[in-house]
Amino acid sequence: MDLVTTHTWDELHPPMPAFPDEPLLPMWALGLIASGGTTVLVLIPLYLFYFRRLANTKKRYRARVGVDPVFLHEVVDESPAWIIRRFTAKAQGARNQLDRMD
């Protein structure tokens, strides 16, 4: 041996590398947020397009009782006269009225 050198403990054993910084949210919290968002993105369209339509198919239809005055105004007052004549014509007089319109 020609050369002998002495080293301190710190020179022979360098310090351990620093741990990475802690994330703002732990990984399980990010997974919880992602799964919640995915659930919302799946359930909202299901509710809007499937469950409401399914409920409406099981609902019984109820006809309204009475005459709506707005409907009467739109049909009788604002319809052209030839359409009203066409629908109010009797079976025998229908041919005569339709011939006069042509």
LUMTOR-910139 format. One line per 8 residues: number of its first residue (from 1); their letters; for each residue x, y, z of N, C-alpha, C, CB. Coordinates in Angstrom, 1 decimal. Glycine has a CB too. Example, Ala and Ser with C-alpha at 12.3 -4.5 7.8 and 13.67 -1.06 7.14 Angstrom:
BEGIN
1 = AS = 13.2:-5.7:7.8:12.3:-4.5:7.8:13.2:-3.3:7.8:11.3:-4.5:9.0 | 12.8:-2.2:7.1:13.7:-1.1:7.1:12.9:0.0:7.9:14.1:-0.6:5.7
***
This chain:
BEGIN
1 = MDLVTTHT = 0.8:-1.2:0.0:0.0:0.0:0.0:0.9:1.2:0.0:-0.9:0.0:1.2 | 0.6:2.0:-1.0:1.5:3.2:-1.1:0.8:4.4:-0.4:1.8:3.5:-2.5 | -0.5:4.5:-0.5:-1.2:5.7:-0.1:-2.4:5.3:0.8:-1.6:6.5:-1.3 | -2.5:5.9:1.9:-3.6:5.7:2.8:-4.3:7.1:3.0:-3.2:5.0:4.1 | -5.6:7.2:2.8:-6.3:8.4:3.1:-7.4:8.1:4.0:-6.8:9.1:1.8 | -7.7:9.1:4.8:-8.8:8.9:5.7:-10.0:9.7:5.2:-8.4:9.4:7.1 | -11.2:9.2:5.5:-12.4:9.8:5.1:-13.4:9.9:6.3:-13.1:9.1:3.9 | -14.2:10.9:6.3:-15.2:11.0:7.3:-16.4:10.1:6.9:-15.6:12.4:7.6
9 = WDELHPPM = -17.3:9.9:7.9:-18.5:9.2:7.6:-19.3:9.8:6.5:-19.3:9.0:8.9 | -19.5:11.1:6.5:-20.3:11.8:5.6:-19.7:11.7:4.2:-20.4:13.3:5.9 | -18.4:11.6:4.0:-17.7:11.5:2.7:-18.0:10.1:2.2:-16.2:11.8:2.8 | -18.0:9.1:3.0:-18.2:7.7:2.5:-19.7:7.4:2.3:-17.5:6.8:3.4 | -20.5:8.1:3.1:-21.9:7.8:3.0:-22.7:9.1:2.7:-22.5:7.2:4.3 | -22.9:9.4:1.4:-23.5:10.7:1.1:-25.0:10.7:1.6:-23.5:10.9:-0.5 | -25.5:11.9:1.8:-26.9:11.9:2.3:-27.9:11.3:1.3:-27.3:13.4:2.6 | -29.0:10.8:1.8:-30.0:10.2:0.9:-30.7:11.3:0.1:-31.1:9.4:1.8
17 = PAFPDEPL = -31.2:11.0:-1.1:-31.8:12.0:-1.9:-33.1:12.5:-1.2:-32.2:11.5:-3.3 | -33.5:13.7:-1.4:-34.7:14.3:-0.8:-35.9:13.6:-1.3:-34.8:15.8:-1.0 | -36.9:13.4:-0.5:-38.2:12.8:-0.9:-38.9:13.8:-1.8:-39.1:12.5:0.3 | -39.7:13.3:-2.8:-40.4:14.3:-3.6:-41.5:15.0:-2.8:-41.1:13.5:-4.8 | -41.9:16.2:-3.2:-42.9:17.0:-2.5:-44.2:16.3:-2.5:-43.0:18.4:-3.1 | -44.9:16.4:-1.4:-46.3:15.8:-1.3:-47.2:16.5:-2.3:-46.8:15.9:0.2 | -48.0:15.8:-3.0:-49.0:16.4:-3.9:-50.1:17.1:-3.1:-49.6:15.4:-4.9 | -50.8:18.0:-3.8:-51.8:18.8:-3.2:-52.9:17.9:-2.7:-52.4:19.8:-4.2
25 = LPMWALGL = -53.3:16.9:-3.5:-54.3:15.9:-3.1:-53.7:14.5:-3.2:-55.6:16.0:-4.1 | -54.0:13.7:-2.3:-53.5:12.3:-2.4:-54.1:11.6:-3.6:-53.7:11.6:-1.1 | -53.5:10.5:-3.9:-53.9:9.8:-5.1:-55.3:9.2:-5.0:-53.0:8.6:-5.4 | -55.7:8.8:-3.8:-57.0:8.3:-3.6:-58.1:9.4:-3.7:-57.2:7.6:-2.2 | -57.8:10.6:-3.3:-58.7:11.7:-3.5:-58.9:12.0:-5.0:-58.2:13.0:-2.7 | -57.8:12.0:-5.8:-58.0:12.2:-7.2:-58.8:11.1:-7.8:-56.6:12.2:-7.9 | -58.6:9.9:-7.4:-59.5:8.8:-7.9:-60.9:9.0:-7.5:-59.0:7.5:-7.4 | -61.2:9.4:-6.3:-62.5:9.7:-5.9:-63.2:10.8:-6.7:-62.6:10.1:-4.4
33 = IASGGTTV = -62.5:11.9:-7.0:-63.0:13.0:-7.8:-63.3:12.5:-9.2:-62.0:14.1:-7.8 | -62.3:11.7:-9.8:-62.5:11.2:-11.2:-63.7:10.3:-11.2:-61.3:10.5:-11.6 | -63.9:9.4:-10.2:-65.0:8.5:-10.3:-66.3:9.2:-10.1:-64.8:7.4:-9.2 | -66.3:10.2:-9.2:-67.5:11.0:-9.1:-67.9:11.8:-10.3:-67.4:12.0:-7.9 | -66.9:12.4:-11.0:-67.2:13.1:-12.3:-67.7:12.1:-13.3:-65.9:13.8:-12.7 | -67.1:10.9:-13.4:-67.5:10.0:-14.4:-69.0:9.5:-14.1:-66.6:8.7:-14.4 | -69.3:9.3:-12.8:-70.6:9.0:-12.5:-71.6:10.0:-12.9:-70.7:8.7:-11.0 | -71.3:11.3:-12.7:-72.2:12.4:-13.1:-72.4:12.4:-14.6:-71.7:13.7:-12.5
41 = LVLIPLYL = -71.2:12.3:-15.3:-71.3:12.3:-16.8:-72.1:11.2:-17.4:-69.9:12.3:-17.3 | -72.2:10.1:-16.6:-73.0:8.9:-17.1:-74.4:9.0:-16.7:-72.4:7.6:-16.6 | -74.7:9.5:-15.5:-76.1:9.4:-15.0:-76.9:10.6:-15.5:-76.0:9.5:-13.5 | -76.3:11.7:-15.8:-77.2:12.9:-16.3:-77.8:12.5:-17.7:-76.3:14.1:-16.4 | -77.0:12.0:-18.7:-77.6:11.7:-19.9:-78.6:10.5:-19.8:-76.6:11.3:-21.0 | -78.3:9.6:-18.9:-79.2:8.5:-18.6:-80.6:9.0:-18.1:-78.7:7.5:-17.6 | -80.5:9.9:-17.2:-81.7:10.5:-16.6:-82.5:11.3:-17.7:-81.4:11.4:-15.4 | -81.7:12.1:-18.4:-82.4:13.0:-19.4:-83.0:12.2:-20.6:-81.4:14.0:-20.0
49 = FYFRRLAN = -82.4:11.2:-21.0:-82.8:10.5:-22.3:-83.4:9.2:-22.1:-81.7:10.4:-23.2 | -83.2:8.5:-21.0:-83.7:7.1:-20.8:-84.8:7.1:-19.7:-82.6:6.2:-20.5 | -84.4:7.5:-18.5:-85.3:7.3:-17.4:-86.6:8.1:-17.5:-84.6:7.6:-16.0 | -86.5:9.3:-18.0:-87.7:10.2:-18.1:-88.6:9.6:-19.2:-87.3:11.6:-18.4 | -88.0:9.2:-20.3:-88.7:8.6:-21.4:-89.4:7.3:-21.0:-87.8:8.3:-22.7 | -88.7:6.5:-20.2:-89.3:5.3:-19.7:-90.5:5.5:-18.8:-88.2:4.4:-19.0 | -90.3:6.6:-18.0:-91.4:6.9:-17.1:-92.6:7.4:-17.9:-91.0:7.9:-16.0 | -92.4:8.2:-18.9:-93.5:8.7:-19.7:-94.2:7.6:-20.5:-92.9:9.8:-20.7
57 = TKKRYRAR = -93.5:6.5:-20.9:-94.2:5.5:-21.6:-95.1:4.7:-20.6:-93.2:4.5:-22.2 | -94.9:4.8:-19.3:-95.7:4.1:-18.4:-96.8:4.9:-17.8:-94.9:3.5:-17.2 | -96.8:6.2:-18.2:-97.8:7.2:-17.7:-99.1:7.0:-18.6:-97.3:8.6:-17.8 | -100.3:7.1:-17.9:-101.5:7.0:-18.6:-101.8:8.4:-19.2:-102.7:6.5:-17.7 | -102.3:8.3:-20.4:-102.7:9.6:-21.1:-104.0:10.1:-20.6:-102.7:9.4:-22.7 | -104.1:11.3:-20.2:-105.4:11.9:-19.8:-105.8:13.0:-20.8:-105.2:12.5:-18.3 | -106.9:12.9:-21.4:-107.4:13.9:-22.3:-107.9:15.1:-21.5:-108.5:13.3:-23.2 | -107.7:16.3:-22.0:-108.2:17.4:-21.3:-109.7:17.5:-21.5:-107.6:18.7:-21.9
65 = VGVDPVFL = -110.3:18.1:-20.4:-111.8:18.3:-20.5:-112.0:19.7:-20.8:-112.4:17.9:-19.1 | -112.9:20.0:-21.7:-113.3:21.3:-22.1:-112.6:21.7:-23.4:-113.0:22.3:-21.0 | -112.9:23.0:-23.8:-112.3:23.5:-25.0:-111.4:24.6:-24.7:-113.4:24.0:-26.0 | -110.2:24.6:-25.3:-109.2:25.6:-25.0:-109.5:26.8:-25.9:-107.8:25.1:-25.3 | -109.8:28.0:-25.3:-110.1:29.2:-26.2:-109.0:29.6:-27.1:-110.5:30.4:-25.3 | -107.8:29.4:-26.7:-106.6:29.8:-27.6:-106.6:28.9:-28.8:-105.3:29.7:-26.8 | -106.9:27.6:-28.6:-107.0:26.7:-29.7:-108.1:27.1:-30.7:-107.2:25.2:-29.2 | -109.3:27.4:-30.1:-110.4:27.8:-31.0:-110.0:29.1:-31.8:-111.6:28.1:-30.1
73 = HEVVDESP = -109.4:30.0:-31.2:-109.0:31.2:-31.9:-108.0:30.9:-33.0:-108.3:32.2:-30.9 | -107.0:30.1:-32.7:-106.1:29.7:-33.8:-106.7:28.9:-34.9:-104.9:29.0:-33.2 | -107.6:28.0:-34.6:-108.2:27.2:-35.6:-109.3:27.9:-36.4:-108.7:25.9:-35.0 | -110.2:28.5:-35.7:-111.4:29.1:-36.4:-111.1:30.5:-37.0:-112.5:29.2:-35.4 | -110.5:31.4:-36.2:-110.3:32.7:-36.6:-109.1:32.9:-37.6:-110.1:33.6:-35.5 | -108.1:32.2:-37.4:-106.9:32.4:-38.3:-106.7:31.4:-39.4:-105.7:32.3:-37.4 | -107.6:30.4:-39.5:-107.5:29.5:-40.6:-108.1:30.0:-41.9:-108.1:28.1:-40.2 | -107.6:29.7:-43.0:-108.2:30.1:-44.3:-109.6:29.6:-44.4:-107.4:29.7:-45.5
81 = AWIIRRFT = -110.5:30.3:-45.1:-111.9:29.9:-45.2:-112.1:28.6:-45.9:-112.7:31.0:-45.9 | -111.3:28.4:-46.9:-111.4:27.1:-47.7:-111.1:25.9:-46.9:-110.5:27.2:-49.0 | -110.2:26.0:-45.9:-109.9:24.8:-45.0:-111.1:24.6:-44.1:-108.6:25.1:-44.2 | -111.7:25.7:-43.6:-112.9:25.5:-42.7:-114.0:24.9:-43.5:-113.3:26.8:-42.0 | -114.3:25.4:-44.7:-115.4:24.9:-45.5:-115.1:23.4:-45.8:-115.5:25.6:-46.9 | -113.9:23.0:-46.0:-113.6:21.6:-46.4:-113.9:20.7:-45.2:-112.1:21.5:-46.7 | -113.6:21.1:-44.0:-113.8:20.3:-42.8:-115.2:20.3:-42.3:-112.9:20.6:-41.7 | -116.0:21.3:-42.6:-117.4:21.4:-42.1:-118.4:20.9:-43.1:-117.7:22.8:-41.7
89 = AKAQGARN = -117.9:20.6:-44.3:-118.8:20.2:-45.4:-119.4:18.8:-45.0:-118.1:20.1:-46.7 | -120.7:18.7:-45.4:-121.4:17.4:-45.2:-120.9:16.4:-46.3:-122.9:17.6:-45.2 | -121.3:15.2:-46.2:-120.9:14.2:-47.1:-121.3:14.5:-48.5:-121.4:12.8:-46.7 | -122.6:14.9:-48.7:-123.1:15.2:-50.1:-122.6:16.5:-50.6:-124.6:15.1:-50.1 | -122.5:17.5:-49.7:-122.1:18.8:-50.2:-120.6:19.0:-50.3:-122.7:19.9:-49.3 | -119.9:18.1:-49.9:-118.4:18.2:-49.9:-117.9:18.3:-51.4:-117.8:17.0:-49.2 | -118.5:17.5:-52.2:-118.1:17.5:-53.6:-118.3:18.8:-54.3:-118.8:16.4:-54.5 | -119.5:19.4:-54.0:-119.8:20.7:-54.6:-118.8:21.8:-54.1:-121.2:21.1:-54.2
97 = QLDRMD = -118.5:21.8:-52.8:-117.6:22.9:-52.3:-116.2:22.7:-52.8:-117.6:22.8:-50.7 | -115.7:21.5:-52.9:-114.4:21.2:-53.4:-114.3:21.6:-54.8:-114.0:19.7:-53.1 | -115.3:21.3:-55.6:-115.3:21.7:-57.0:-115.2:23.2:-57.2:-116.5:21.2:-57.7 | -115.9:24.0:-56.4:-115.9:25.4:-56.4:-114.5:26.0:-56.1:-116.9:26.0:-55.6 | -113.8:25.3:-55.2:-112.4:25.8:-54.8:-111.4:25.7:-55.9:-111.9:25.1:-53.6 | -111.6:24.7:-56.8:-110.6:24.4:-57.9:-110.7:25.4:-59.0:-110.7:23.1:-58.4
***
